[in-house]
Each structure stands twice: as C-alpha cells, then as structure tokens.
Amino acid sequence: MSTLKPETFKESPSEQKAVDNLLKLVRQAMHNIAFGPGQDDGKTVNYHPVGGLGRLRALNPKEDLLDPSYLAIWNNSTLEYDPGQPGAEIYVPGRRMYLGPFMLDMQLVDLEKTIIHEYLHAALNQDWQRLSMEAQHPQINLIIKQRLKYAGPPNPADPSSGWNQPD
C-alpha cells in the first residue's frame, strides 16, 4: 500500500501550523490520486490499492511507457516530509517520496501533480529508468498533461522547466 508517514510532518514550532496544513492537503491529494475526488476522513494513513475512480487508473502502461507493475510501485511507495528537502524528490530504489518546505504554500491540485510527478519517476519502464531523472521529465509532463488531463504547468515544483509550459 502507498503509505503516508504523518509522523515525519514535523517542523520548528513557528512552522508547525503550516506543516499541519500541508499534511491535511497531502492527505486529500493522496485520496484524490488513489480513490478519486471525495473527502478524506482524516484518519486514513495507508492508501491501497488504487480504486476505480483514482487518477492513476487513467494511466496506460503501454502507451505511457510505464513499468507493467506501475500500480504495485504506487502501492509500495511512501510519502514523507523532510524539512531539509528543497522541493520534492523520490528515492527510486526505496520508493520513498519526500516533500520539503517549498510545498507549504502549494494548492491541492499542485500537490497532486507534484506527488504524481515524483511517483512517475519510479513507474516509468526500464528504458526510461536507464536515463537521468531530468531526461524523464518530458515523458512525465506529457502523462500529467495529456493522459491525466491536469491543467496548467505539469510540474509546479519546477515552474521554470522548459517542458513545463501552461496550456
């Protein structure tokens, strides 16, 4: 199951309220990604497996050049907060996604795109895995915009990217 690690969402006392708000938004974003739009009950930590209305159900492993086990990759990933992380990142072999303080001011849809972006780094097929993460960005951005039909820049964590053109 894809697991949110709420115990990692800790920050200095002056920043803790913002981190608590981020955790609330991340819970909702993960709910939307895994199950589809709807209200998260605030108690669920584990998001398993992707439901019929979840955003990731729209992916097509052949057309999107994903690993055949792309849903298992989601189910085996974790999401954590790291105050030392400048943006968002995934450690691919461990399937560990990290969000940093840059995310504190993001809106819900931008968090969804950021989480999906990091997940796709691990979910792309072996041909893509041989390339650098930077080289994977065009394919990831294409999936976010065209397959998942998110409006606006596909990578809000890197709005300056040349592959990050708005609609």
C-alpha positions, 0 to 999 in steps of 0.5 A, a space after each residue: 500500500 502507498 503509505 503516508 508517514 504523518 509522523 515525519 510532518 514535523 517542523 520548528 514550532 513557528 512552522 508547525 501550523 503550516 506543516 499541519 496544513 500541508 499534511 491535511 492537503 497531502 492527505 486529500 491529494 493522496 485520496 484524490 490520486 488513489 480513490 478519486 475526488 471525495 473527502 478524506 476522513 482524516 484518519 486514513 494513513 495507508 492508501 491501497 490499492 488504487 480504486 476505480 475512480 483514482 487518477 492513476 487508473 487513467 494511466 496506460 502502461 503501454 502507451 505511457 511507457 510505464 513499468 507493467 507493475 506501475 500500480 504495485 510501485 504506487 502501492 509500495 511507495 511512501 510519502 514523507 516530509 523532510 524539512 531539509 528537502 528543497 522541493 520534492 524528490 523520490 528515492 527510486 530504489 526505496 520508493 520513498 517520496 519526500 516533500 520539503 518546505 517549498 510545498 507549504 504554500 502549494 494548492 491541492 491540485 499542485 500537490 497532486 501533480 507534484 506527488 504524481 510527478 515524483 511517483 512517475 519517476 519510479 513507474 516509468 519502464 526500464 528504458 526510461 529508468 536507464 536515463 537521468 531523472 531530468 531526461 524523464 521529465 518530458 515523458 512525465 509532463 506529457 502523462 500529467 498533461 495529456 493522459 491525466 488531463 491536469 491543467 496548467 504547468 505539469 510540474 509546479 515544483 519546477 515552474 521554470 522547466 522548459 517542458 513545463 509550459 501552461 496550456 
